[in-house]
Amino acid sequence: MSRHTISAERRESLRNGLQAAADALQRRQANEIAGDSIDDYVALNWLEWWGGSLRLTTTGENVCRQTRLEIQ
């Protein structure tokens, strides 16, 4: 089993895009999220597959909350 590694630069890029991904999921437009990003979000435990659809994990919700606080 290979380990999915994500560079610090890629992780920061994903972190910056997580809110947009969460918004797309809320609108039921997961197709707006790039497939490689979905794989990375799942590997980071920020998104998970649930009953055939994607949703934010608790960790993903916390990351979104942190990024919103940083912007304010």
PDB file of N, CA, C, O and CB in Angstrom:
ATOM      1  N   MET A   1       0.845  -1.174   0.000  1.00  0.00           N
ATOM      2  CA  MET A   1       0.000   0.000   0.000  1.00  0.00           C
ATOM      3  C   MET A   1       0.894   1.242   0.000  1.00  0.00           C
ATOM      4  O   MET A   1       1.731   1.406   0.888  1.00  0.00           O
ATOM      5  CB  MET A   1      -0.964  -0.005   1.223  1.00  0.00           C
ATOM      6  N   SER A   2       0.717   2.114  -0.994  1.00  0.00           N
ATOM      7  CA  SER A   2       1.544   3.309  -1.060  1.00  0.00           C
ATOM      8  C   SER A   2       0.952   4.424  -0.217  1.00  0.00           C
ATOM      9  O   SER A   2      -0.266   4.560  -0.103  1.00  0.00           O
ATOM     10  CB  SER A   2       1.703   3.768  -2.504  1.00  0.00           C
ATOM     11  N   ARG A   3       1.824   5.209   0.364  1.00  0.00           N
ATOM     12  CA  ARG A   3       1.400   6.324   1.210  1.00  0.00           C
ATOM     13  C   ARG A   3       1.249   7.564   0.333  1.00  0.00           C
ATOM     14  O   ARG A   3       2.149   7.894  -0.440  1.00  0.00           O
ATOM     15  CB  ARG A   3       2.421   6.578   2.373  1.00  0.00           C
ATOM     16  N   HIS A   4       0.141   8.233   0.450  1.00  0.00           N
ATOM     17  CA  HIS A   4      -0.158   9.441  -0.311  1.00  0.00           C
ATOM     18  C   HIS A   4       0.517  10.613   0.388  1.00  0.00           C
ATOM     19  O   HIS A   4       0.065  11.040   1.451  1.00  0.00           O
ATOM     20  CB  HIS A   4      -1.705   9.671  -0.442  1.00  0.00           C
ATOM     21  N   THR A   5       1.600  11.140  -0.197  1.00  0.00           N
ATOM     22  CA  THR A   5       2.304  12.254   0.421  1.00  0.00           C
ATOM     23  C   THR A   5       1.951  13.553  -0.291  1.00  0.00           C
ATOM     24  O   THR A   5       1.793  13.585  -1.512  1.00  0.00           O
ATOM     25  CB  THR A   5       3.826  12.018   0.395  1.00  0.00           C
ATOM     26  N   ILE A   6       1.830  14.606   0.479  1.00  0.00           N
ATOM     27  CA  ILE A   6       1.444  15.912  -0.039  1.00  0.00           C
ATOM     28  C   ILE A   6       2.467  16.918   0.473  1.00  0.00           C
ATOM     29  O   ILE A   6       2.707  17.023   1.676  1.00  0.00           O
ATOM     30  CB  ILE A   6      -0.022  16.303   0.395  1.00  0.00           C
ATOM     31  N   SER A   7       3.066  17.657  -0.457  1.00  0.00           N
ATOM     32  CA  SER A   7       4.078  18.642  -0.071  1.00  0.00           C
ATOM     33  C   SER A   7       3.436  19.773   0.736  1.00  0.00           C
ATOM     34  O   SER A   7       2.225  19.987   0.676  1.00  0.00           O
ATOM     35  CB  SER A   7       4.793  19.210  -1.322  1.00  0.00           C
ATOM     36  N   ALA A   8       4.259  20.478   1.477  1.00  0.00           N
ATOM     37  CA  ALA A   8       3.773  21.604   2.278  1.00  0.00           C
ATOM     38  C   ALA A   8       3.160  22.678   1.373  1.00  0.00           C
ATOM     39  O   ALA A   8       2.148  23.286   1.721  1.00  0.00           O
ATOM     40  CB  ALA A   8       4.922  22.205   3.124  1.00  0.00           C
ATOM     41  N   GLU A   9       3.774  22.904   0.219  1.00  0.00           N
ATOM     42  CA  GLU A   9       3.251  23.900  -0.730  1.00  0.00           C
ATOM     43  C   GLU A   9       1.874  23.490  -1.249  1.00  0.00           C
ATOM     44  O   GLU A   9       0.958  24.309  -1.324  1.00  0.00           O
ATOM     45  CB  GLU A   9       4.226  24.084  -1.912  1.00  0.00           C
ATOM     46  N   ARG A  10       1.741  22.211  -1.608  1.00  0.00           N
ATOM     47  CA  ARG A  10       0.453  21.702  -2.097  1.00  0.00           C
ATOM     48  C   ARG A  10      -0.592  21.759  -0.985  1.00  0.00           C
ATOM     49  O   ARG A  10      -1.744  22.119  -1.230  1.00  0.00           O
ATOM     50  CB  ARG A  10       0.600  20.250  -2.623  1.00  0.00           C
ATOM     51  N   ARG A  11      -0.196  21.408   0.222  1.00  0.00           N
ATOM     52  CA  ARG A  11      -1.117  21.427   1.361  1.00  0.00           C
ATOM     53  C   ARG A  11      -1.658  22.846   1.588  1.00  0.00           C
ATOM     54  O   ARG A  11      -2.849  23.022   1.841  1.00  0.00           O
ATOM     55  CB  ARG A  11      -0.409  20.908   2.641  1.00  0.00           C
ATOM     56  N   GLU A  12      -0.791  23.847   1.499  1.00  0.00           N
ATOM     57  CA  GLU A  12      -1.215  25.236   1.672  1.00  0.00           C
ATOM     58  C   GLU A  12      -2.166  25.655   0.548  1.00  0.00           C
ATOM     59  O   GLU A  12      -3.144  26.362   0.791  1.00  0.00           O
ATOM     60  CB  GLU A  12       0.011  26.171   1.712  1.00  0.00           C
ATOM     61  N   SER A  13      -1.882  25.227  -0.659  1.00  0.00           N
ATOM     62  CA  SER A  13      -2.760  25.520  -1.789  1.00  0.00           C
ATOM     63  C   SER A  13      -4.139  24.896  -1.571  1.00  0.00           C
ATOM     64  O   SER A  13      -5.162  25.532  -1.821  1.00  0.00           O
ATOM     65  CB  SER A  13      -2.140  25.005  -3.103  1.00  0.00           C
ATOM     66  N   LEU A  14      -4.156  23.665  -1.112  1.00  0.00           N
ATOM     67  CA  LEU A  14      -5.417  22.986  -0.824  1.00  0.00           C
ATOM     68  C   LEU A  14      -6.164  23.689   0.310  1.00  0.00           C
ATOM     69  O   LEU A  14      -7.383  23.851   0.253  1.00  0.00           O
ATOM     70  CB  LEU A  14      -5.164  21.513  -0.462  1.00  0.00           C
ATOM     71  N   ARG A  15      -5.440  24.094   1.318  1.00  0.00           N
ATOM     72  CA  ARG A  15      -6.050  24.800   2.456  1.00  0.00           C
ATOM     73  C   ARG A  15      -6.725  26.082   1.976  1.00  0.00           C
ATOM     74  O   ARG A  15      -7.836  26.408   2.395  1.00  0.00           O
ATOM     75  CB  ARG A  15      -4.983  25.126   3.541  1.00  0.00           C
ATOM     76  N   ASN A  16      -6.040  26.800   1.093  1.00  0.00           N
ATOM     77  CA  ASN A  16      -6.598  28.041   0.561  1.00  0.00           C
ATOM     78  C   ASN A  16      -7.838  27.804  -0.303  1.00  0.00           C
ATOM     79  O   ASN A  16      -8.687  28.689  -0.417  1.00  0.00           O
ATOM     80  CB  ASN A  16      -5.547  28.771  -0.247  1.00  0.00           C
ATOM     81  N   GLY A  17      -7.951  26.633  -0.907  1.00  0.00           N
ATOM     82  CA  GLY A  17      -9.087  26.325  -1.766  1.00  0.00           C
ATOM     83  C   GLY A  17     -10.193  25.526  -1.102  1.00  0.00           C
ATOM     84  O   GLY A  17     -11.213  25.242  -1.730  1.00  0.00           O
ATOM     85  N   LEU A  18     -10.006  25.162   0.154  1.00  0.00           N
ATOM     86  CA  LEU A  18     -10.985  24.288   0.810  1.00  0.00           C
ATOM     87  C   LEU A  18     -12.352  24.948   0.952  1.00  0.00           C
ATOM     88  O   LEU A  18     -13.367  24.275   0.771  1.00  0.00           O
ATOM     89  CB  LEU A  18     -10.477  23.877   2.177  1.00  0.00           C
ATOM     90  N   GLN A  19     -12.412  26.222   1.266  1.00  0.00           N
ATOM     91  CA  GLN A  19     -13.707  26.886   1.425  1.00  0.00           C
ATOM     92  C   GLN A  19     -14.491  26.864   0.113  1.00  0.00           C
ATOM     93  O   GLN A  19     -15.702  26.643   0.117  1.00  0.00           O
ATOM     94  CB  GLN A  19     -13.513  28.337   1.906  1.00  0.00           C
ATOM     95  N   ALA A  20     -13.808  27.092  -1.002  1.00  0.00           N
ATOM     96  CA  ALA A  20     -14.476  27.037  -2.310  1.00  0.00           C
ATOM     97  C   ALA A  20     -14.983  25.617  -2.588  1.00  0.00           C
ATOM     98  O   ALA A  20     -16.067  25.436  -3.142  1.00  0.00           O
ATOM     99  CB  ALA A  20     -13.510  27.495  -3.439  1.00  0.00           C
ATOM    100  N   ALA A  21     -14.198  24.624  -2.203  1.00  0.00           N
ATOM    101  CA  ALA A  21     -14.632  23.235  -2.375  1.00  0.00           C
ATOM    102  C   ALA A  21     -15.846  22.949  -1.499  1.00  0.00           C
ATOM    103  O   ALA A  21     -16.790  22.294  -1.939  1.00  0.00           O
ATOM    104  CB  ALA A  21     -13.484  22.258  -2.037  1.00  0.00           C
ATOM    105  N   ALA A  22     -15.825  23.431  -0.276  1.00  0.00           N
ATOM    106  CA  ALA A  22     -16.961  23.235   0.635  1.00  0.00           C
ATOM    107  C   ALA A  22     -18.212  23.922   0.085  1.00  0.00           C
ATOM    108  O   ALA A  22     -19.313  23.377   0.166  1.00  0.00           O
ATOM    109  CB  ALA A  22     -16.627  23.780   2.047  1.00  0.00           C
ATOM    110  N   ASP A  23     -18.035  25.107  -0.468  1.00  0.00           N
ATOM    111  CA  ASP A  23     -19.167  25.821  -1.077  1.00  0.00           C
ATOM    112  C   ASP A  23     -19.732  25.041  -2.256  1.00  0.00           C
ATOM    113  O   ASP A  23     -20.948  24.965  -2.429  1.00  0.00           O
ATOM    114  CB  ASP A  23     -18.738  27.225  -1.536  1.00  0.00           C
ATOM    115  N   ALA A  24     -18.846  24.458  -3.070  1.00  0.00           N
ATOM    116  CA  ALA A  24     -19.292  23.653  -4.212  1.00  0.00           C
ATOM    117  C   ALA A  24     -20.080  22.437  -3.728  1.00  0.00           C
ATOM    118  O   ALA A  24     -21.102  22.084  -4.316  1.00  0.00           O
ATOM    119  CB  ALA A  24     -18.082  23.202  -5.069  1.00  0.00           C
ATOM    120  N   LEU A  25     -19.611  21.803  -2.665  1.00  0.00           N
ATOM    121  CA  LEU A  25     -20.331  20.647  -2.124  1.00  0.00           C
ATOM    122  C   LEU A  25     -21.700  21.056  -1.593  1.00  0.00           C
ATOM    123  O   LEU A  25     -22.679  20.331  -1.770  1.00  0.00           O
ATOM    124  CB  LEU A  25     -19.512  19.979  -1.008  1.00  0.00           C
ATOM    125  N   GLN A  26     -21.769  22.193  -0.956  1.00  0.00           N
ATOM    126  CA  GLN A  26     -23.048  22.662  -0.420  1.00  0.00           C
ATOM    127  C   GLN A  26     -24.056  22.922  -1.557  1.00  0.00           C
ATOM    128  O   GLN A  26     -25.257  22.707  -1.394  1.00  0.00           O
ATOM    129  CB  GLN A  26     -22.838  23.950   0.416  1.00  0.00           C
ATOM    130  N   ARG A  27     -23.549  23.384  -2.698  1.00  0.00           N
ATOM    131  CA  ARG A  27     -24.400  23.624  -3.867  1.00  0.00           C
ATOM    132  C   ARG A  27     -24.630  22.348  -4.680  1.00  0.00           C
ATOM    133  O   ARG A  27     -25.294  22.378  -5.716  1.00  0.00           O
ATOM    134  CB  ARG A  27     -23.776  24.698  -4.757  1.00  0.00           C
ATOM    135  N   ARG A  28     -24.083  21.238  -4.209  1.00  0.00           N
ATOM    136  CA  ARG A  28     -24.146  19.953  -4.903  1.00  0.00           C
ATOM    137  C   ARG A  28     -23.488  20.028  -6.282  1.00  0.00           C
ATOM    138  O   ARG A  28     -24.003  19.504  -7.269  1.00  0.00           O
ATOM    139  CB  ARG A  28     -25.601  19.500  -5.041  1.00  0.00           C
ATOM    140  N   GLN A  29     -22.343  20.691  -6.315  1.00  0.00           N
ATOM    141  CA  GLN A  29     -21.571  20.861  -7.539  1.00  0.00           C
ATOM    142  C   GLN A  29     -20.149  20.333  -7.359  1.00  0.00           C
ATOM    143  O   GLN A  29     -19.181  21.030  -7.663  1.00  0.00           O
ATOM    144  CB  GLN A  29     -21.544  22.337  -7.955  1.00  0.00           C
ATOM    145  N   ALA A  30     -20.030  19.117  -6.870  1.00  0.00           N
ATOM    146  CA  ALA A  30     -18.710  18.525  -6.619  1.00  0.00           C
ATOM    147  C   ALA A  30     -17.877  18.461  -7.893  1.00  0.00           C
ATOM    148  O   ALA A  30     -16.650  18.387  -7.828  1.00  0.00           O
ATOM    149  CB  ALA A  30     -18.859  17.122  -6.026  1.00  0.00           C
ATOM    150  N   ASN A  31     -18.531  18.490  -9.049  1.00  0.00           N
ATOM    151  CA  ASN A  31     -17.805  18.463 -10.318  1.00  0.00           C
ATOM    152  C   ASN A  31     -16.928  19.702 -10.504  1.00  0.00           C
ATOM    153  O   ASN A  31     -16.061  19.710 -11.378  1.00  0.00           O
ATOM    154  CB  ASN A  31     -18.784  18.349 -11.475  1.00  0.00           C
ATOM    155  N   GLU A  32     -17.135  20.738  -9.706  1.00  0.00           N
ATOM    156  CA  GLU A  32     -16.310  21.946  -9.768  1.00  0.00           C
ATOM    157  C   GLU A  32     -14.959  21.765  -9.065  1.00  0.00           C
ATOM    158  O   GLU A  32     -14.075  22.613  -9.187  1.00  0.00           O
ATOM    159  CB  GLU A  32     -17.061  23.118  -9.145  1.00  0.00           C
ATOM    160  N   ILE A  33     -14.804  20.667  -8.338  1.00  0.00           N
ATOM    161  CA  ILE A  33     -13.566  20.380  -7.615  1.00  0.00           C
ATOM    162  C   ILE A  33     -12.719  19.450  -8.481  1.00  0.00           C
ATOM    163  O   ILE A  33     -13.198  18.406  -8.924  1.00  0.00           O
ATOM    164  CB  ILE A  33     -13.856  19.740  -6.207  1.00  0.00           C
ATOM    165  N   ALA A  34     -11.469  19.822  -8.719  1.00  0.00           N
ATOM    166  CA  ALA A  34     -10.572  18.993  -9.534  1.00  0.00           C
ATOM    167  C   ALA A  34     -10.379  17.625  -8.887  1.00  0.00           C
ATOM    168  O   ALA A  34     -10.259  17.508  -7.668  1.00  0.00           O
ATOM    169  CB  ALA A  34      -9.206  19.691  -9.724  1.00  0.00           C
ATOM    170  N   GLY A  35     -10.352  16.598  -9.726  1.00  0.00           N
ATOM    171  CA  GLY A  35     -10.214  15.234  -9.232  1.00  0.00           C
ATOM    172  C   GLY A  35      -8.976  15.006  -8.388  1.00  0.00           C
ATOM    173  O   GLY A  35      -9.041  14.318  -7.369  1.00  0.00           O
ATOM    174  N   ASP A  36      -7.831  15.581  -8.802  1.00  0.00           N
ATOM    175  CA  ASP A  36      -6.617  15.404  -8.005  1.00  0.00           C
ATOM    176  C   ASP A  36      -6.731  16.114  -6.659  1.00  0.00           C
ATOM    177  O   ASP A  36      -6.141  15.679  -5.670  1.00  0.00           O
ATOM    178  CB  ASP A  36      -5.397  15.924  -8.772  1.00  0.00           C
ATOM    179  N   SER A  37      -7.484  17.199  -6.626  1.00  0.00           N
ATOM    180  CA  SER A  37      -7.708  17.887  -5.345  1.00  0.00           C
ATOM    181  C   SER A  37      -8.579  17.040  -4.435  1.00  0.00           C
ATOM    182  O   SER A  37      -8.331  16.964  -3.232  1.00  0.00           O
ATOM    183  CB  SER A  37      -8.363  19.268  -5.569  1.00  0.00           C
ATOM    184  N   ILE A  38      -9.586  16.408  -4.993  1.00  0.00           N
ATOM    185  CA  ILE A  38     -10.443  15.527  -4.183  1.00  0.00           C
ATOM    186  C   ILE A  38      -9.602  14.437  -3.542  1.00  0.00           C
ATOM    187  O   ILE A  38      -9.735  14.169  -2.348  1.00  0.00           O
ATOM    188  CB  ILE A  38     -11.572  14.899  -5.045  1.00  0.00           C
ATOM    189  N   ASP A  39      -8.737  13.806  -4.326  1.00  0.00           N
ATOM    190  CA  ASP A  39      -7.872  12.757  -3.781  1.00  0.00           C
ATOM    191  C   ASP A  39      -7.026  13.282  -2.633  1.00  0.00           C
ATOM    192  O   ASP A  39      -6.877  12.618  -1.607  1.00  0.00           O
ATOM    193  CB  ASP A  39      -6.969  12.187  -4.872  1.00  0.00           C
ATOM    194  N   ASP A  40      -6.470  14.484  -2.811  1.00  0.00           N
ATOM    195  CA  ASP A  40      -5.628  15.066  -1.764  1.00  0.00           C
ATOM    196  C   ASP A  40      -6.451  15.449  -0.538  1.00  0.00           C
ATOM    197  O   ASP A  40      -6.015  15.220   0.590  1.00  0.00           O
ATOM    198  CB  ASP A  40      -4.886  16.292  -2.300  1.00  0.00           C
ATOM    199  N   TYR A  41      -7.642  16.034  -0.742  1.00  0.00           N
ATOM    200  CA  TYR A  41      -8.500  16.386   0.394  1.00  0.00           C
ATOM    201  C   TYR A  41      -8.876  15.140   1.198  1.00  0.00           C
ATOM    202  O   TYR A  41      -8.900  15.172   2.428  1.00  0.00           O
ATOM    203  CB  TYR A  41      -9.773  17.107  -0.095  1.00  0.00           C
ATOM    204  N   VAL A  42      -9.167  14.055   0.500  1.00  0.00           N
ATOM    205  CA  VAL A  42      -9.501  12.801   1.188  1.00  0.00           C
ATOM    206  C   VAL A  42      -8.269  12.281   1.939  1.00  0.00           C
ATOM    207  O   VAL A  42      -8.385  11.825   3.077  1.00  0.00           O
ATOM    208  CB  VAL A  42     -10.015  11.730   0.172  1.00  0.00           C
ATOM    209  N   ALA A  43      -7.092  12.348   1.305  1.00  0.00           N
ATOM    210  CA  ALA A  43      -5.862  11.884   1.960  1.00  0.00           C
ATOM    211  C   ALA A  43      -5.562  12.707   3.216  1.00  0.00           C
ATOM    212  O   ALA A  43      -5.031  12.178   4.193  1.00  0.00           O
ATOM    213  CB  ALA A  43      -4.672  11.963   0.983  1.00  0.00           C
ATOM    214  N   LEU A  44      -5.899  13.990   3.191  1.00  0.00           N
ATOM    215  CA  LEU A  44      -5.683  14.854   4.350  1.00  0.00           C
ATOM    216  C   LEU A  44      -6.788  14.711   5.404  1.00  0.00           C
ATOM    217  O   LEU A  44      -6.703  15.295   6.484  1.00  0.00           O
ATOM    218  CB  LEU A  44      -5.590  16.301   3.901  1.00  0.00           C
ATOM    219  N   ASN A  45      -7.817  13.935   5.081  1.00  0.00           N
ATOM    220  CA  ASN A  45      -8.974  13.748   5.950  1.00  0.00           C
ATOM    221  C   ASN A  45      -9.781  15.044   6.109  1.00  0.00           C
ATOM    222  O   ASN A  45     -10.378  15.287   7.158  1.00  0.00           O
ATOM    223  CB  ASN A  45      -8.520  13.242   7.319  1.00  0.00           C
ATOM    224  N   TRP A  46      -9.791  15.866   5.063  1.00  0.00           N
ATOM    225  CA  TRP A  46     -10.596  17.087   5.064  1.00  0.00           C
ATOM    226  C   TRP A  46     -11.933  16.839   4.379  1.00  0.00           C
ATOM    227  O   TRP A  46     -12.918  17.513   4.681  1.00  0.00           O
ATOM    228  CB  TRP A  46      -9.843  18.236   4.366  1.00  0.00           C
ATOM    229  N   LEU A  47     -11.976  15.880   3.462  1.00  0.00           N
ATOM    230  CA  LEU A  47     -13.216  15.423   2.821  1.00  0.00           C
ATOM    231  C   LEU A  47     -13.279  13.915   2.973  1.00  0.00           C
ATOM    232  O   LEU A  47     -12.257  13.248   3.138  1.00  0.00           O
ATOM    233  CB  LEU A  47     -13.283  15.846   1.302  1.00  0.00           C
ATOM    234  N   GLU A  48     -14.499  13.385   2.915  1.00  0.00           N
ATOM    235  CA  GLU A  48     -14.673  11.932   2.943  1.00  0.00           C
ATOM    236  C   GLU A  48     -15.831  11.558   2.039  1.00  0.00           C
ATOM    237  O   GLU A  48     -16.749  12.341   1.793  1.00  0.00           O
ATOM    238  CB  GLU A  48     -14.917  11.420   4.392  1.00  0.00           C
ATOM    239  N   TRP A  49     -15.748  10.319   1.551  1.00  0.00           N
ATOM    240  CA  TRP A  49     -16.862   9.775   0.774  1.00  0.00           C
ATOM    241  C   TRP A  49     -17.890   9.247   1.758  1.00  0.00           C
ATOM    242  O   TRP A  49     -17.546   8.529   2.696  1.00  0.00           O
ATOM    243  CB  TRP A  49     -16.389   8.648  -0.216  1.00  0.00           C
ATOM    244  N   TRP A  50     -19.156   9.601   1.546  1.00  0.00           N
ATOM    245  CA  TRP A  50     -20.229   9.199   2.431  1.00  0.00           C
ATOM    246  C   TRP A  50     -21.442   8.866   1.570  1.00  0.00           C
ATOM    247  O   TRP A  50     -22.068   9.755   0.992  1.00  0.00           O
ATOM    248  CB  TRP A  50     -20.555  10.316   3.476  1.00  0.00           C
ATOM    249  N   GLY A  51     -21.764   7.589   1.490  1.00  0.00           N
ATOM    250  CA  GLY A  51     -22.922   7.170   0.714  1.00  0.00           C
ATOM    251  C   GLY A  51     -22.852   7.585  -0.751  1.00  0.00           C
ATOM    252  O   GLY A  51     -23.873   7.924  -1.348  1.00  0.00           O
ATOM    253  N   GLY A  52     -21.660   7.560  -1.333  1.00  0.00           N
ATOM    254  CA  GLY A  52     -21.503   7.891  -2.737  1.00  0.00           C
ATOM    255  C   GLY A  52     -21.328   9.373  -3.028  1.00  0.00           C
ATOM    256  O   GLY A  52     -21.209   9.762  -4.189  1.00  0.00           O
ATOM    257  N   SER A  53     -21.311  10.199  -2.002  1.00  0.00           N
ATOM    258  CA  SER A  53     -21.074  11.629  -2.215  1.00  0.00           C
ATOM    259  C   SER A  53     -19.997  12.107  -1.257  1.00  0.00           C
ATOM    260  O   SER A  53     -19.670  11.443  -0.273  1.00  0.00           O
ATOM    261  CB  SER A  53     -22.378  12.448  -2.024  1.00  0.00           C
ATOM    262  N   LEU A  54     -19.460  13.267  -1.567  1.00  0.00           N
ATOM    263  CA  LEU A  54     -18.412  13.844  -0.731  1.00  0.00           C
ATOM    264  C   LEU A  54     -19.006  14.752   0.328  1.00  0.00           C
ATOM    265  O   LEU A  54     -20.042  15.384   0.121  1.00  0.00           O
ATOM    266  CB  LEU A  54     -17.409  14.618  -1.583  1.00  0.00           C
ATOM    267  N   ARG A  55     -18.332  14.804   1.465  1.00  0.00           N
ATOM    268  CA  ARG A  55     -18.725  15.761   2.497  1.00  0.00           C
ATOM    269  C   ARG A  55     -17.483  16.154   3.283  1.00  0.00           C
ATOM    270  O   ARG A  55     -16.483  15.436   3.300  1.00  0.00           O
ATOM    271  CB  ARG A  55     -19.821  15.164   3.440  1.00  0.00           C
ATOM    272  N   LEU A  56     -17.568  17.310   3.933  1.00  0.00           N
ATOM    273  CA  LEU A  56     -16.496  17.759   4.805  1.00  0.00           C
ATOM    274  C   LEU A  56     -16.435  16.880   6.044  1.00  0.00           C
ATOM    275  O   LEU A  56     -17.466  16.475   6.582  1.00  0.00           O
ATOM    276  CB  LEU A  56     -16.691  19.232   5.196  1.00  0.00           C
ATOM    277  N   THR A  57     -15.238  16.593   6.486  1.00  0.00           N
ATOM    278  CA  THR A  57     -15.065  15.919   7.772  1.00  0.00           C
ATOM    279  C   THR A  57     -15.036  16.989   8.860  1.00  0.00           C
ATOM    280  O   THR A  57     -15.033  18.184   8.565  1.00  0.00           O
ATOM    281  CB  THR A  57     -13.752  15.047   7.794  1.00  0.00           C
ATOM    282  N   THR A  58     -15.016  16.563  10.093  1.00  0.00           N
ATOM    283  CA  THR A  58     -14.865  17.503  11.201  1.00  0.00           C
ATOM    284  C   THR A  58     -13.548  18.266  11.058  1.00  0.00           C
ATOM    285  O   THR A  58     -13.495  19.469  11.311  1.00  0.00           O
ATOM    286  CB  THR A  58     -14.920  16.762  12.561  1.00  0.00           C
ATOM    287  N   THR A  59     -12.501  17.575  10.657  1.00  0.00           N
ATOM    288  CA  THR A  59     -11.210  18.237  10.440  1.00  0.00           C
ATOM    289  C   THR A  59     -11.337  19.281   9.338  1.00  0.00           C
ATOM    290  O   THR A  59     -10.832  20.395   9.478  1.00  0.00           O
ATOM    291  CB  THR A  59     -10.115  17.203  10.078  1.00  0.00           C
ATOM    292  N   GLY A  60     -12.009  18.930   8.242  1.00  0.00           N
ATOM    293  CA  GLY A  60     -12.214  19.877   7.153  1.00  0.00           C
ATOM    294  C   GLY A  60     -13.005  21.098   7.586  1.00  0.00           C
ATOM    295  O   GLY A  60     -12.697  22.219   7.180  1.00  0.00           O
ATOM    296  N   GLU A  61     -14.021  20.887   8.405  1.00  0.00           N
ATOM    297  CA  GLU A  61     -14.797  22.016   8.937  1.00  0.00           C
ATOM    298  C   GLU A  61     -13.912  22.926   9.779  1.00  0.00           C
ATOM    299  O   GLU A  61     -14.022  24.150   9.704  1.00  0.00           O
ATOM    300  CB  GLU A  61     -15.989  21.511   9.778  1.00  0.00           C
ATOM    301  N   ASN A  62     -13.038  22.329  10.578  1.00  0.00           N
ATOM    302  CA  ASN A  62     -12.133  23.117  11.420  1.00  0.00           C
ATOM    303  C   ASN A  62     -11.142  23.919  10.575  1.00  0.00           C
ATOM    304  O   ASN A  62     -10.847  25.072  10.891  1.00  0.00           O
ATOM    305  CB  ASN A  62     -11.375  22.200  12.387  1.00  0.00           C
ATOM    306  N   VAL A  63     -10.630  23.316   9.511  1.00  0.00           N
ATOM    307  CA  VAL A  63      -9.702  24.019   8.630  1.00  0.00           C
ATOM    308  C   VAL A  63     -10.417  25.199   7.967  1.00  0.00           C
ATOM    309  O   VAL A  63      -9.852  26.288   7.875  1.00  0.00           O
ATOM    310  CB  VAL A  63      -9.123  23.056   7.558  1.00  0.00           C
ATOM    311  N   CYS A  64     -11.646  24.993   7.509  1.00  0.00           N
ATOM    312  CA  CYS A  64     -12.434  26.087   6.919  1.00  0.00           C
ATOM    313  C   CYS A  64     -12.631  27.205   7.941  1.00  0.00           C
ATOM    314  O   CYS A  64     -12.471  28.383   7.621  1.00  0.00           O
ATOM    315  CB  CYS A  64     -13.811  25.567   6.419  1.00  0.00           C
ATOM    316  N   ARG A  65     -12.972  26.836   9.145  1.00  0.00           N
ATOM    317  CA  ARG A  65     -13.197  27.828  10.201  1.00  0.00           C
ATOM    318  C   ARG A  65     -11.920  28.624  10.466  1.00  0.00           C
ATOM    319  O   ARG A  65     -11.972  29.845  10.615  1.00  0.00           O
ATOM    320  CB  ARG A  65     -13.679  27.141  11.499  1.00  0.00           C
ATOM    321  N   GLN A  66     -10.794  27.952  10.525  1.00  0.00           N
ATOM    322  CA  GLN A  66      -9.512  28.624  10.763  1.00  0.00           C
ATOM    323  C   GLN A  66      -9.187  29.600   9.639  1.00  0.00           C
ATOM    324  O   GLN A  66      -8.747  30.720   9.900  1.00  0.00           O
ATOM    325  CB  GLN A  66      -8.384  27.592  10.904  1.00  0.00           C
ATOM    326  N   THR A  67      -9.398  29.187   8.395  1.00  0.00           N
ATOM    327  CA  THR A  67      -9.083  30.084   7.276  1.00  0.00           C
ATOM    328  C   THR A  67     -10.011  31.293   7.265  1.00  0.00           C
ATOM    329  O   THR A  67      -9.583  32.394   6.921  1.00  0.00           O
ATOM    330  CB  THR A  67      -9.184  29.333   5.939  1.00  0.00           C
ATOM    331  N   ARG A  68     -11.277  31.103   7.639  1.00  0.00           N
ATOM    332  CA  ARG A  68     -12.195  32.249   7.712  1.00  0.00           C
ATOM    333  C   ARG A  68     -11.741  33.234   8.794  1.00  0.00           C
ATOM    334  O   ARG A  68     -11.796  34.447   8.590  1.00  0.00           O
ATOM    335  CB  ARG A  68     -13.642  31.770   8.000  1.00  0.00           C
ATOM    336  N   LEU A  69     -11.296  32.721   9.933  1.00  0.00           N
ATOM    337  CA  LEU A  69     -10.828  33.585  11.021  1.00  0.00           C
ATOM    338  C   LEU A  69      -9.572  34.355  10.632  1.00  0.00           C
ATOM    339  O   LEU A  69      -9.397  35.506  11.034  1.00  0.00           O
ATOM    340  CB  LEU A  69     -10.556  32.756  12.272  1.00  0.00           C
ATOM    341  N   GLU A  70      -8.696  33.724   9.850  1.00  0.00           N
ATOM    342  CA  GLU A  70      -7.472  34.378   9.412  1.00  0.00           C
ATOM    343  C   GLU A  70      -7.769  35.536   8.458  1.00  0.00           C
ATOM    344  O   GLU A  70      -7.034  36.523   8.431  1.00  0.00           O
ATOM    345  CB  GLU A  70      -6.548  33.367   8.739  1.00  0.00           C
ATOM    346  N   ILE A  71      -8.826  35.419   7.692  1.00  0.00           N
ATOM    347  CA  ILE A  71      -9.190  36.450   6.716  1.00  0.00           C
ATOM    348  C   ILE A  71      -9.772  37.660   7.408  1.00  0.00           C
ATOM    349  O   ILE A  71      -9.577  38.788   6.955  1.00  0.00           O
ATOM    350  CB  ILE A  71     -10.187  35.903   5.696  1.00  0.00           C
ATOM    351  N   GLN A  72     -10.480  37.443   8.496  1.00  0.00           N
ATOM    352  CA  GLN A  72     -11.158  38.552   9.195  1.00  0.00           C
ATOM    353  C   GLN A  72     -10.206  39.518   9.816  1.00  0.00           C
ATOM    354  O   GLN A  72     -10.631  40.494  10.433  1.00  0.00           O
ATOM    355  CB  GLN A  72     -12.066  38.026  10.253  1.00  0.00           C
TER     356      GLN A  72
END
